[in-house]
Structures are given as C-alpha cells and as structure tokens.
Amino acid sequence: MAKPVLVIGSKRYSSWSLRPWLALKHSGIAFDEVVVRLRQPDTRSNILAHSPSGKVPLLRNGDLRIWDSLAICEYVAELACAVPLWPENRRARAVARSVSAEMHSGFPALRQHLPMDVAATIALPEVPAEAMADIARVKAIWADCRARFGAGGPFLFGRWSNADAMFAPVVTRFRTYGVDLDPVCAAYADAVHALPAMQEWIDAAKADDPV
C-alpha cells in the first residue's frame, strides 16, 4: 500500500503544516511529503494542484483527501492505534481537545503580529493589547495544563499529544521574538523545541528556504 502523502508549505513559515507533520512523525507512520514554497508567484496554483481549499496542509491517503490541520491530526490519531496521540484519561483528553480547538480557531492577533519564522531571531516588536492578551492566554493554558495534567512527562499532558503539536508553532514564535516566559512555560517550550522532529523541521527550514 502506498504511503500517505502530506502536502505542506515552506517549513520556515507554515505553522499549520508543522502541526500534522509532527503528529505523523510522532505516530511512527511512514509518509511522504510534498513541499510547496510559500510567498512565490505560483504558490496558489501549486497548492490548488493538490488541495481543493487552496491551502496547506493536505493529507492524501489513497483516494482520501483531508485538508485541515486539526482534522489531519485527528485522523492520524485514529490510524496510530499503537501510539496514543491524545491523553488516555477521559478528563485530560477533553481538555486537550478543548485547548487544541482554541488554538485552531483563536489567537488572531498573535498570528498577525508574530508570524512564524523558524529561521529568524527578531526583537519583539511593539504589539497591540490584543496580541499581548493572546500571549498571556497561551501562557495560562500551558501553566494550567502542566499543573493539572503534566505529571507524567514534560509536555502539556505529561507525554506528547496532539495538543503539543497544535502549540508547537507558538513555541517557535516565542523563541523567534524572544517572548519572556516564566519557568514553567520556559521548561515546556524547551521540551518541545528539543524534540528530534522539531530539530529536523527547523534544520530543513534553514536549509531549504533561506530567504
């Protein structure tokens, strides 16, 4: 059977692509990837050749197409039965899905004013109150999840889960812009950044998309 194919945007910039890519990497499911360079004149036409939504990521598995980051993470969790990608405790799993959905649909000011660029180091600009509120909310989520559910490991719910995949791009943003973190949040961000899969992504971003 052919391997699934994940169509993603440039690793330097595509926060939405990073999320399901990490889920697949953690699942152990072998997959191929197709990278569409962003910020190019032909970017949209190249994406439309793969994705009916005109956006990345998209997962292709046989004749099935899935074109939303969180939907792909959910699908991968169903495929990877031997590697749980959500907390096994029902209460923790409900919270993990809640914070993942909040990340998926919210934080517009953070996205606008602190765009992902994993290959850069940029001084934190003066940002509006809405962006600062988004940053504070992310920190509150991290602190709450670590306090309530994080005893089993360094991630939001102890061991790695799809919730960490959803917040991984924010970890890169906070590092890029030097956002100040308290010790709990800093330790969490360091754990995510140190993952071999994250280092693989960042190294590829620096090598393949230098501008």
C-alpha positions as CSV (number, residue, x, y, z in Angstrom):
1,M,0.0,0.0,0.0
2,A,1.3,3.5,-0.9
3,K,2.4,5.7,2.0
4,P,0.2,8.7,2.9
5,V,1.4,12.0,1.4
6,L,1.4,15.2,3.4
7,V,1.4,18.4,1.3
8,I,2.9,21.3,3.3
9,G,4.1,24.8,2.9
10,S,7.6,26.1,3.4
11,K,8.9,24.9,6.7
12,R,10.2,28.3,7.6
13,Y,6.8,29.9,7.6
14,S,4.0,27.3,7.6
15,S,2.7,26.9,11.1
16,W,-0.4,25.0,10.0
17,S,1.8,22.5,8.2
18,L,4.0,21.9,11.2
19,R,1.1,20.6,13.3
20,P,0.1,17.4,11.4
21,W,3.7,16.8,10.3
22,L,4.6,16.5,14.0
23,A,1.6,14.2,14.6
24,L,2.7,11.9,11.8
25,K,6.3,11.9,12.9
26,H,5.3,11.0,16.5
27,S,2.9,8.3,15.3
28,G,5.6,6.4,13.6
29,I,3.5,6.2,10.4
30,A,5.8,6.3,7.3
31,F,4.7,9.1,5.0
32,D,6.0,11.2,2.1
33,E,5.9,14.9,1.9
34,V,5.5,17.4,-0.8
35,V,6.6,21.0,0.0
36,V,5.1,23.9,-1.8
37,R,7.2,27.1,-1.5
38,L,5.2,29.9,0.0
39,R,5.4,33.6,-0.9
40,Q,6.1,32.8,-4.6
41,P,4.1,34.0,-7.7
42,D,3.0,30.4,-8.4
43,T,2.3,29.4,-4.8
44,R,-1.5,29.4,-5.0
45,S,-1.6,27.5,-8.3
46,N,0.8,24.9,-6.9
47,I,-1.3,24.4,-3.8
48,L,-4.5,24.2,-5.9
49,A,-2.9,21.3,-7.8
50,H,-3.1,19.3,-4.5
51,S,-5.7,21.0,-2.3
52,P,-9.3,21.9,-3.1
53,S,-9.3,24.5,-0.3
54,G,-6.3,26.3,-1.8
55,K,-4.5,26.0,1.5
56,V,-1.9,23.7,3.1
57,P,-1.5,21.3,4.7
58,L,-3.4,18.4,3.0
59,L,-3.0,14.7,3.7
60,R,-3.6,12.3,0.8
61,N,-4.1,8.7,1.7
62,G,-5.1,6.6,-1.3
63,D,-8.2,8.5,-2.7
64,L,-8.9,10.2,0.6
65,R,-8.1,13.9,0.9
66,I,-8.0,15.8,4.3
67,W,-7.3,19.5,4.2
68,D,-7.4,20.8,7.7
69,S,-4.6,20.7,10.3
70,L,-6.7,19.5,13.2
71,A,-8.7,17.1,11.1
72,I,-5.4,15.6,9.9
73,C,-4.2,15.2,13.5
74,E,-7.5,13.5,14.5
75,Y,-7.2,11.2,11.5
76,V,-3.6,10.3,12.3
77,A,-4.6,9.6,15.9
78,E,-7.2,7.1,14.6
79,L,-4.6,5.4,12.4
80,A,-1.9,5.3,15.1
81,C,-3.6,3.0,17.5
82,A,-0.3,1.7,19.0
83,V,0.9,5.3,19.7
84,P,-1.9,7.2,21.5
85,L,-1.9,10.8,20.3
86,W,-4.4,12.1,22.8
87,P,-4.3,11.6,26.6
88,E,-5.8,8.3,27.6
89,N,-7.6,9.8,30.6
90,R,-11.0,11.0,29.6
91,R,-10.9,14.3,31.5
92,A,-7.4,15.1,30.3
93,R,-8.4,14.2,26.7
94,A,-11.4,16.5,26.9
95,V,-9.2,19.4,28.0
96,A,-6.6,18.5,25.4
97,R,-9.2,18.7,22.6
98,S,-10.5,22.0,24.1
99,V,-7.2,23.7,24.1
100,S,-6.4,22.3,20.7
101,A,-9.6,23.7,19.2
102,E,-9.0,27.0,20.9
103,M,-5.5,27.2,19.3
104,H,-7.1,26.2,16.0
105,S,-9.7,28.9,15.9
106,G,-8.3,31.7,18.0
107,F,-5.3,33.9,18.6
108,P,-5.7,36.1,15.5
109,A,-3.6,39.0,16.9
110,L,-0.8,36.7,17.8
111,R,-0.8,35.2,14.3
112,Q,-0.9,38.6,12.7
113,H,1.8,40.4,14.7
114,L,4.2,37.5,15.5
115,P,4.1,35.4,12.3
116,M,6.1,32.2,12.3
117,D,9.6,32.3,11.0
118,V,11.7,29.5,12.5
119,A,14.9,30.6,10.8
120,A,14.9,34.1,12.2
121,T,15.7,35.9,15.5
122,I,13.7,39.1,15.8
123,A,13.4,41.6,18.6
124,L,9.8,41.6,20.0
125,P,8.1,44.5,18.3
126,E,5.6,46.8,20.0
127,V,2.4,44.9,19.6
128,P,-1.2,45.9,20.4
129,A,-3.0,44.9,23.5
130,E,-4.9,42.2,21.6
131,A,-1.7,40.4,20.8
132,M,-0.4,40.7,24.4
133,A,-3.7,39.2,25.5
134,D,-3.2,36.3,23.2
135,I,0.3,35.7,24.5
136,A,-1.0,35.8,28.1
137,R,-3.7,33.3,27.2
138,V,-1.2,30.9,25.7
139,K,0.9,31.1,28.8
140,A,-2.1,30.5,31.0
141,I,-3.1,27.4,29.0
142,W,0.4,26.0,29.3
143,A,0.6,26.6,33.0
144,D,-2.8,25.2,33.7
145,C,-2.3,22.0,31.7
146,R,1.1,21.4,33.1
147,A,-0.2,21.9,36.7
148,R,-3.3,19.7,36.3
149,F,-2.2,17.0,33.8
150,G,1.6,17.2,33.3
151,A,2.9,14.9,36.0
152,G,3.8,12.1,33.6
153,G,6.3,14.0,31.4
154,P,7.5,17.4,30.2
155,F,4.5,18.1,27.8
156,L,1.1,19.7,28.4
157,F,-0.5,16.4,29.3
158,G,2.7,14.6,30.5
159,R,3.5,12.6,27.4
160,W,3.4,14.1,24.0
161,S,0.0,14.6,22.4
162,N,-1.7,16.3,19.6
163,A,-2.2,19.3,21.9
164,D,1.6,19.8,21.8
165,A,1.5,19.6,18.0
166,M,-1.1,22.3,18.0
167,F,1.0,24.6,20.2
168,A,4.4,23.8,18.7
169,P,4.3,26.7,16.2
170,V,3.7,29.1,19.1
171,V,6.8,27.7,20.8
172,T,8.7,28.7,17.7
173,R,7.1,32.1,17.6
174,F,8.0,32.8,21.3
175,R,11.7,31.8,20.5
176,T,11.9,33.9,17.3
177,Y,10.6,37.0,19.1
178,G,12.2,36.4,22.5
179,V,8.9,36.4,24.4
180,D,9.5,36.3,28.1
181,L,8.4,33.1,29.8
182,D,8.1,32.1,33.4
183,P,10.0,28.9,34.4
184,V,7.1,26.5,33.9
185,C,6.3,27.8,30.4
186,A,10.0,28.1,29.5
187,A,10.6,24.5,30.5
188,Y,7.7,23.4,28.4
189,A,8.8,25.4,25.4
190,D,12.4,23.9,25.8
191,A,11.0,20.4,25.8
192,V,9.0,20.9,22.6
193,H,12.0,22.7,20.9
194,A,14.3,19.9,21.9
195,L,12.3,17.2,20.2
196,P,14.2,15.5,17.4
197,A,11.3,16.0,15.0
198,M,11.3,19.8,15.8
199,Q,15.0,20.0,15.2
200,E,14.6,18.2,11.9
201,W,11.9,20.6,10.8
202,I,13.9,23.7,11.8
203,D,17.1,22.4,10.2
204,A,15.2,21.8,6.9
205,A,13.6,25.2,7.1
206,K,17.0,26.9,7.4
207,A,18.5,24.7,4.6
208,D,15.6,24.8,2.1
209,D,14.1,28.2,2.5
210,P,16.9,30.6,3.2
211,V,15.1,33.8,2.2
